[in-house]
């Protein structure tokens, strides 16, 4: 149970944020509409096949209150109803041409208002704000709800100062926690990273860092193999906070695309049977398991696997 101090802190933040975004004003963003009305218009602008029940679920609104809003919108000519082709009891709601003309400047005003709040912050501070918001959403609404809006939130970039150390430490932390692999595994990761940095061929090799809300969320490397015209995929990692967004597949796709562009004829990799999520990604990208062998590594009995993709 939350302490009184924690409850007071949440209520204090709620008072601050509702004042900050103008929720307490009679007309939201100096428009003739309340915040509730604006949210309903926004939902209908994003999806032209929503029913009243869909809107109520999406916004957690009482159906009686929502029905009154919708009747008012209809009287003003802002929305239309069309009987569902699959269920005559349901009607799809949509903004009319007038509704879209009225909504467009309000949406632009909302964008400008958010931009003005962020304008006084530098890039790092803005990233901190977004990260904190994502944390609040994830913890209060649950990970699936937060991830639904986060699918396009990650970006891929080249490594910056400190990223190679993060690759080693994050691999060591997660693999110890999730698979029980001991310290020698961290040494292996450090050696792979050191070899990449010390022998980097910018025309034939690449490392990608995935970033989400200003924080590192994943990585992968593509390096030259000892065999001619063969590239090796190494150190694929997706942080738990970014799992379920298709990031692993995106990182592997980038490796395959880069390898083709550089004229490689094959991409090879080494993994383990216990890494089921990674194996699923490799299979989805077209890799084929070519061989496997049991080993004793990092304090565990493991099955090493070797996968190839012909380009």
C-alpha positions as a Markdown table, in Angstrom:
| # | Residue | x | y | z |
|---|---|---|---|---|
| 1 | Unk | 0.0 | 0.0 | 0.0 |
| 2 | Unk | 1.3 | 3.5 | -0.9 |
| 3 | Unk | 2.3 | 5.7 | 1.9 |
| 4 | Unk | 0.5 | 9.0 | 2.6 |
| 5 | Unk | 3.7 | 10.8 | 1.5 |
| 6 | Unk | 3.6 | 9.0 | -1.9 |
| 7 | Unk | -0.1 | 9.7 | -2.3 |
| 8 | Unk | 0.5 | 13.4 | -1.5 |
| 9 | Unk | 3.3 | 13.5 | -4.1 |
| 10 | Unk | 1.1 | 12.1 | -6.8 |
| 11 | Unk | -1.7 | 14.5 | -6.0 |
| 12 | Unk | 0.8 | 17.4 | -6.1 |
| 13 | Unk | 2.0 | 16.4 | -9.5 |
| 14 | Unk | -1.6 | 16.0 | -10.8 |
| 15 | Unk | -2.4 | 19.6 | -9.7 |
| 16 | Unk | 0.8 | 20.9 | -11.3 |
| 17 | Unk | 0.2 | 19.1 | -14.6 |
| 18 | Unk | -3.5 | 19.9 | -15.0 |
| 19 | Unk | -2.6 | 23.5 | -14.5 |
| 20 | Unk | 0.4 | 23.2 | -16.9 |
| 21 | Unk | -1.7 | 21.9 | -19.8 |
| 22 | Unk | -4.7 | 24.1 | -19.2 |
| 23 | Unk | -7.2 | 21.4 | -18.3 |
| 24 | Unk | -8.9 | 23.6 | -15.7 |
| 25 | Unk | -9.9 | 26.3 | -18.3 |
| 26 | Unk | -13.5 | 26.3 | -19.5 |
| 27 | Unk | -12.4 | 26.2 | -23.1 |
| 28 | Unk | -9.4 | 24.1 | -23.9 |
| 29 | Unk | -6.6 | 25.8 | -26.0 |
| 30 | Unk | -8.9 | 28.9 | -26.3 |
| 31 | Unk | -11.3 | 26.8 | -28.4 |
| 32 | Unk | -15.1 | 26.6 | -28.0 |
| 33 | Unk | -14.6 | 23.0 | -26.8 |
| 34 | Unk | -13.8 | 21.3 | -23.5 |
| 35 | Unk | -10.9 | 18.9 | -23.1 |
| 36 | Unk | -13.3 | 16.0 | -23.2 |
| 37 | Unk | -14.9 | 17.2 | -26.4 |
| 38 | Unk | -11.4 | 17.7 | -28.0 |
| 39 | Unk | -10.3 | 14.2 | -27.0 |
| 40 | Unk | -13.4 | 12.7 | -28.7 |
| 41 | Unk | -12.8 | 14.7 | -31.9 |
| 42 | Unk | -9.2 | 13.6 | -31.8 |
| 43 | Unk | -10.1 | 9.9 | -31.6 |
| 44 | Unk | -12.5 | 10.3 | -34.6 |
| 45 | Unk | -9.9 | 12.1 | -36.6 |
| 46 | Unk | -7.5 | 9.2 | -36.2 |
| 47 | Unk | -10.0 | 6.4 | -37.1 |
| 48 | Unk | -13.0 | 6.8 | -39.3 |
| 49 | Unk | -14.5 | 3.4 | -38.4 |
| 50 | Unk | -14.9 | 3.8 | -34.6 |
| 51 | Unk | -18.2 | 3.1 | -32.9 |
| 52 | Unk | -19.4 | 4.9 | -29.8 |
| 53 | Unk | -18.4 | 1.8 | -27.8 |
| 54 | Unk | -14.9 | 2.0 | -29.2 |
| 55 | Unk | -14.6 | 5.7 | -28.3 |
| 56 | Unk | -15.9 | 5.0 | -24.8 |
| 57 | Unk | -13.4 | 2.2 | -24.2 |
| 58 | Unk | -10.5 | 4.2 | -25.7 |
| 59 | Unk | -11.1 | 7.2 | -23.4 |
| 60 | Unk | -12.7 | 5.4 | -20.5 |
| 61 | Unk | -15.8 | 7.5 | -20.8 |
| 62 | Unk | -19.3 | 7.0 | -19.4 |
| 63 | Unk | -21.6 | 6.0 | -22.3 |
| 64 | Unk | -24.3 | 8.5 | -21.1 |
| 65 | Unk | -21.9 | 11.4 | -21.1 |
| 66 | Unk | -20.4 | 10.3 | -24.5 |
| 67 | Unk | -23.9 | 10.0 | -26.0 |
| 68 | Unk | -24.6 | 13.6 | -25.1 |
| 69 | Unk | -21.3 | 14.8 | -26.6 |
| 70 | Unk | -22.0 | 12.9 | -29.9 |
| 71 | Unk | -25.6 | 14.2 | -30.2 |
| 72 | Unk | -24.2 | 17.7 | -29.8 |
| 73 | Unk | -21.6 | 17.1 | -32.4 |
| 74 | Unk | -24.2 | 15.8 | -34.8 |
| 75 | Unk | -26.4 | 18.9 | -34.3 |
| 76 | Unk | -23.4 | 21.1 | -35.2 |
| 77 | Unk | -22.7 | 19.0 | -38.2 |
| 78 | Unk | -19.3 | 17.9 | -37.0 |
| 79 | Unk | -19.8 | 14.1 | -37.2 |
| 80 | Unk | -21.8 | 11.6 | -39.2 |
| 81 | Unk | -23.0 | 8.1 | -38.5 |
| 82 | Unk | -23.0 | 5.2 | -40.9 |
| 83 | Unk | -24.6 | 1.8 | -40.1 |
| 84 | Unk | -22.0 | -1.0 | -40.0 |
| 85 | Unk | -22.1 | -3.4 | -42.9 |
| 86 | Unk | -21.5 | -6.3 | -40.6 |
| 87 | Unk | -23.7 | -5.4 | -37.6 |
| 88 | Unk | -26.8 | -3.3 | -38.2 |
| 89 | Unk | -26.9 | -2.5 | -34.4 |
| 90 | Unk | -23.6 | -0.6 | -34.7 |
| 91 | Unk | -22.9 | 2.8 | -36.3 |
| 92 | Unk | -19.5 | 4.0 | -37.4 |
| 93 | Unk | -18.7 | 7.5 | -36.5 |
| 94 | Unk | -16.6 | 9.9 | -38.7 |
| 95 | Unk | -15.8 | 13.6 | -38.8 |
| 96 | Unk | -17.6 | 15.5 | -41.5 |
| 97 | Unk | -15.8 | 17.9 | -43.8 |
| 98 | Unk | -16.9 | 20.7 | -41.5 |
| 99 | Unk | -15.7 | 18.7 | -38.5 |
| 100 | Unk | -12.2 | 18.2 | -40.0 |
| 101 | Unk | -12.0 | 21.9 | -40.9 |
| 102 | Unk | -12.8 | 22.9 | -37.3 |
| 103 | Unk | -10.5 | 20.2 | -35.8 |
| 104 | Unk | -7.4 | 20.9 | -37.9 |
| 105 | Unk | -6.5 | 24.4 | -36.4 |
| 106 | Unk | -7.2 | 23.0 | -32.9 |
| 107 | Unk | -4.8 | 20.1 | -33.5 |
| 108 | Unk | -2.2 | 22.5 | -34.8 |
| 109 | Unk | -2.7 | 24.7 | -31.7 |
| 110 | Unk | -2.2 | 21.7 | -29.5 |
| 111 | Unk | 1.1 | 20.8 | -31.3 |
| 112 | Unk | 2.3 | 24.4 | -30.8 |
| 113 | Unk | 1.4 | 24.5 | -27.2 |
| 114 | Unk | 3.4 | 21.3 | -26.5 |
| 115 | Unk | 6.3 | 22.7 | -28.5 |
| 116 | Unk | 6.2 | 25.9 | -26.5 |
| 117 | Unk | 6.4 | 23.9 | -23.2 |
| 118 | Unk | 9.5 | 22.1 | -24.5 |
| 119 | Unk | 11.2 | 25.1 | -26.1 |
| 120 | Unk | 12.9 | 26.2 | -22.8 |
| 121 | Unk | 14.5 | 22.7 | -22.5 |
| 122 | Unk | 17.6 | 21.5 | -24.3 |
| 123 | Unk | 17.7 | 18.1 | -26.1 |
| 124 | Unk | 18.9 | 16.2 | -23.1 |
| 125 | Unk | 16.2 | 17.7 | -20.8 |
| 126 | Unk | 13.5 | 16.9 | -23.4 |
| 127 | Unk | 14.7 | 13.3 | -23.6 |
| 128 | Unk | 14.5 | 13.1 | -19.8 |
| 129 | Unk | 10.9 | 14.4 | -19.9 |
| 130 | Unk | 9.8 | 11.9 | -22.5 |
| 131 | Unk | 11.6 | 9.1 | -20.6 |
| 132 | Unk | 9.8 | 10.0 | -17.4 |
| 133 | Unk | 6.5 | 10.1 | -19.2 |
| 134 | Unk | 7.1 | 6.7 | -20.7 |
| 135 | Unk | 8.0 | 5.3 | -17.2 |
| 136 | Unk | 4.7 | 6.7 | -15.7 |
| 137 | Unk | 2.7 | 5.3 | -18.6 |
| 138 | Unk | 4.3 | 1.9 | -18.4 |
| 139 | Unk | 3.9 | 1.6 | -14.6 |
| 140 | Unk | 0.4 | 2.9 | -14.4 |
| 141 | Unk | -1.2 | 1.6 | -17.6 |
| 142 | Unk | 0.9 | -1.5 | -18.0 |
| 143 | Unk | 3.6 | -2.3 | -20.6 |
| 144 | Unk | 1.3 | -3.4 | -23.4 |
| 145 | Unk | -0.6 | -0.1 | -23.4 |
| 146 | Unk | 2.6 | 1.9 | -23.4 |
| 147 | Unk | 4.3 | -0.2 | -26.1 |
| 148 | Unk | 1.3 | 0.2 | -28.4 |
| 149 | Unk | 2.3 | 3.9 | -28.8 |
| 150 | Unk | 6.1 | 3.2 | -28.6 |
| 151 | Unk | 6.5 | 1.1 | -31.8 |
| 152 | Unk | 7.8 | 4.0 | -33.8 |
| 153 | Unk | 9.5 | 5.6 | -30.8 |
| 154 | Unk | 13.0 | 4.1 | -31.3 |
| 155 | Unk | 15.7 | 5.3 | -33.7 |
| 156 | Unk | 18.8 | 3.7 | -34.9 |
| 157 | Unk | 22.1 | 5.6 | -34.9 |
| 158 | Unk | 25.9 | 5.1 | -35.0 |
| 159 | Unk | 27.7 | 4.6 | -31.6 |
| 160 | Unk | 28.7 | 7.6 | -29.5 |
| 161 | Unk | 31.2 | 8.0 | -26.7 |
| 162 | Unk | 30.3 | 5.5 | -23.9 |
| 163 | Unk | 28.1 | 3.2 | -26.2 |
| 164 | Unk | 30.7 | 0.4 | -26.5 |
| 165 | Unk | 31.0 | 0.2 | -22.8 |
| 166 | Unk | 27.2 | 0.1 | -22.5 |
| 167 | Unk | 27.1 | -2.8 | -25.0 |
| 168 | Unk | 29.5 | -4.9 | -22.8 |
| 169 | Unk | 27.9 | -4.0 | -19.5 |
| 170 | Unk | 24.3 | -4.5 | -20.6 |
| 171 | Unk | 25.1 | -7.9 | -22.2 |
| 172 | Unk | 26.7 | -9.0 | -19.0 |
| 173 | Unk | 23.9 | -7.7 | -16.8 |
| 174 | Unk | 21.1 | -9.2 | -18.8 |
| 175 | Unk | 22.6 | -12.6 | -19.6 |
| 176 | Unk | 23.6 | -13.1 | -16.0 |
| 177 | Unk | 20.1 | -12.2 | -14.8 |
| 178 | Unk | 18.2 | -14.1 | -17.5 |
| 179 | Unk | 20.5 | -17.1 | -18.2 |
| 180 | Unk | 22.9 | -17.3 | -15.3 |
| 181 | Unk | 26.0 | -16.9 | -17.5 |
| 182 | Unk | 29.0 | -16.0 | -15.4 |
| 183 | Unk | 31.8 | -13.5 | -15.7 |
| 184 | Unk | 33.7 | -15.1 | -18.6 |
| 185 | Unk | 30.8 | -14.1 | -20.8 |
| 186 | Unk | 31.4 | -10.4 | -20.1 |
| 187 | Unk | 35.1 | -10.9 | -21.0 |
| 188 | Unk | 34.0 | -12.4 | -24.4 |
| 189 | Unk | 31.7 | -9.4 | -25.1 |
| 190 | Unk | 34.5 | -7.0 | -24.2 |
| 191 | Unk | 36.9 | -8.9 | -26.6 |
| 192 | Unk | 34.4 | -8.7 | -29.4 |
| 193 | Unk | 33.9 | -5.0 | -28.9 |
| 194 | Unk | 37.6 | -4.3 | -28.6 |
| 195 | Unk | 38.3 | -6.2 | -31.8 |
| 196 | Unk | 35.6 | -4.1 | -33.6 |
| 197 | Unk | 36.9 | -0.8 | -32.3 |
| 198 | Unk | 40.6 | -1.6 | -33.0 |
| 199 | Unk | 40.1 | -3.1 | -36.4 |
| 200 | Unk | 37.1 | -1.2 | -37.6 |
| 201 | Unk | 36.7 | -1.0 | -41.4 |
| 202 | Unk | 34.1 | 1.8 | -42.1 |
| 203 | Unk | 33.5 | 0.6 | -45.6 |
| 204 | Unk | 32.7 | -3.0 | -44.7 |
| 205 | Unk | 31.5 | -3.0 | -41.1 |
| 206 | Unk | 28.9 | -1.2 | -39.0 |
| 207 | Unk | 27.5 | -1.0 | -35.5 |
| 208 | Unk | 23.9 | 0.2 | -34.7 |
| 209 | Unk | 22.6 | 1.6 | -31.4 |
| 210 | Unk | 18.9 | 1.7 | -30.9 |
| 211 | Unk | 17.7 | 4.6 | -28.8 |
| 212 | Unk | 14.3 | 5.1 | -27.3 |
| 213 | Unk | 13.2 | 8.1 | -25.2 |
| 214 | Unk | 16.9 | 9.2 | -25.0 |
| 215 | Unk | 18.1 | 5.9 | -23.6 |
| 216 | Unk | 19.9 | 3.0 | -25.3 |
| 217 | Unk | 17.5 | 0.2 | -26.0 |
| 218 | Unk | 19.4 | -2.2 | -28.2 |
| 219 | Unk | 22.4 | -2.9 | -30.5 |
| 220 | Unk | 24.0 | -5.1 | -33.1 |
| 221 | Unk | 27.2 | -5.3 | -35.1 |
| 222 | Unk | 28.1 | -6.6 | -38.5 |
| 223 | Unk | 31.8 | -7.4 | -39.1 |
| 224 | Unk | 34.0 | -9.0 | -41.7 |
| 225 | Unk | 34.4 | -12.8 | -41.2 |
| 226 | Unk | 37.7 | -14.6 | -41.8 |
| 227 | Unk | 36.1 | -16.1 | -45.0 |
| 228 | Unk | 36.1 | -13.9 | -48.0 |
| 229 | Unk | 32.7 | -12.2 | -48.9 |
| 230 | Unk | 31.2 | -13.4 | -45.6 |
| 231 | Unk | 29.9 | -11.0 | -42.9 |
| 232 | Unk | 29.3 | -12.0 | -39.3 |
| 233 | Unk | 26.4 | -10.7 | -37.2 |
| 234 | Unk | 27.4 | -10.1 | -33.6 |
| 235 | Unk | 26.1 | -8.9 | -30.2 |
| 236 | Unk | 22.4 | -8.5 | -31.0 |
| 237 | Unk | 20.6 | -7.2 | -27.9 |
| 238 | Unk | 17.2 | -5.7 | -27.2 |
| 239 | Unk | 16.7 | -4.2 | -23.8 |
| 240 | Unk | 13.7 | -5.5 | -21.8 |
| 241 | Unk | 12.0 | -2.1 | -22.0 |
| 242 | Unk | 12.0 | -2.2 | -25.8 |
| 243 | Unk | 11.0 | -5.8 | -26.3 |
| 244 | Unk | 7.8 | -6.6 | -28.3 |
| 245 | Unk | 8.3 | -3.6 | -30.6 |
| 246 | Unk | 9.9 | -5.5 | -33.5 |
| 247 | Unk | 13.3 | -3.9 | -32.7 |
| 248 | Unk | 15.3 | -7.1 | -32.9 |
| 249 | Unk | 13.9 | -7.8 | -36.4 |
| 250 | Unk | 14.7 | -4.2 | -37.4 |
| 251 | Unk | 18.3 | -4.5 | -36.2 |
| 252 | Unk | 18.8 | -7.7 | -38.1 |
| 253 | Unk | 17.2 | -6.3 | -41.2 |
| 254 | Unk | 19.7 | -3.4 | -41.1 |
| 255 | Unk | 22.6 | -5.8 | -41.0 |
| 256 | Unk | 21.2 | -7.8 | -43.9 |
| 257 | Unk | 20.6 | -4.7 | -46.0 |
| 258 | Unk | 24.1 | -3.3 | -45.2 |
| 259 | Unk | 25.7 | -6.7 | -46.1 |
| 260 | Unk | 23.9 | -6.8 | -49.5 |
| 261 | Unk | 24.9 | -3.2 | -50.2 |
| 262 | Unk | 28.5 | -4.0 | -49.5 |
| 263 | Unk | 28.6 | -7.1 | -51.8 |
| 264 | Unk | 28.7 | -9.8 | -49.1 |
| 265 | Unk | 27.4 | -13.2 | -50.3 |
| 266 | Unk | 26.6 | -14.6 | -46.9 |
| 267 | Unk | 25.9 | -13.5 | -43.3 |
| 268 | Unk | 26.7 | -15.9 | -40.6 |
| 269 | Unk | 26.2 | -15.9 | -36.8 |
| 270 | Unk | 26.7 | -17.9 | -33.6 |
| 271 | Unk | 24.0 | -18.1 | -31.0 |
| 272 | Unk | 22.6 | -20.6 | -28.4 |
| 273 | Unk | 19.5 | -22.7 | -28.3 |
| 274 | Unk | 18.3 | -21.0 | -25.1 |
| 275 | Unk | 18.0 | -17.7 | -26.9 |
| 276 | Unk | 14.5 | -18.4 | -28.2 |
| 277 | Unk | 13.6 | -14.8 | -29.0 |
| 278 | Unk | 16.8 | -14.2 | -31.0 |
| 279 | Unk | 16.4 | -17.5 | -32.8 |
| 280 | Unk | 12.8 | -16.5 | -33.8 |
| 281 | Unk | 14.2 | -13.2 | -35.2 |
| 282 | Unk | 16.9 | -15.0 | -37.2 |
| 283 | Unk | 14.4 | -17.5 | -38.7 |
| 284 | Unk | 12.1 | -14.6 | -39.6 |
| 285 | Unk | 15.0 | -13.0 | -41.5 |
| 286 | Unk | 15.6 | -16.1 | -43.5 |
| 287 | Unk | 18.6 | -17.5 | -41.6 |
| 288 | Unk | 19.0 | -21.3 | -41.6 |
| 289 | Unk | 20.5 | -23.4 | -38.8 |
| 290 | Unk | 23.5 | -25.2 | -40.2 |
| 291 | Unk | 25.0 | -27.0 | -37.2 |
| 292 | Unk | 24.9 | -27.2 | -33.4 |
| 293 | Unk | 27.1 | -28.6 | -30.6 |
| 294 | Unk | 26.7 | -29.0 | -26.8 |
| 295 | Unk | 29.3 | -27.1 | -24.8 |
| 296 | Unk | 30.2 | -26.2 | -21.2 |
| 297 | Unk | 30.5 | -22.4 | -21.2 |
| 298 | Unk | 30.2 | -19.6 | -18.6 |
| 299 | Unk | 29.3 | -22.1 | -15.9 |
| 300 | Unk | 26.4 | -23.6 | -17.8 |
| 301 | Unk | 25.7 | -26.5 | -20.2 |
| 302 | Unk | 24.7 | -24.9 | -23.4 |
| 303 | Unk | 24.0 | -25.8 | -27.0 |
| 304 | Unk | 25.9 | -23.6 | -29.5 |
| 305 | Unk | 24.2 | -23.0 | -32.8 |
| 306 | Unk | 25.5 | -21.7 | -36.1 |
| 307 | Unk | 23.2 | -20.0 | -38.6 |
| 308 | Unk | 23.8 | -18.7 | -42.2 |
| 309 | Unk | 21.9 | -16.5 | -44.6 |
| 310 | Unk | 22.8 | -16.7 | -48.3 |
| 311 | Unk | 22.4 | -13.3 | -50.0 |
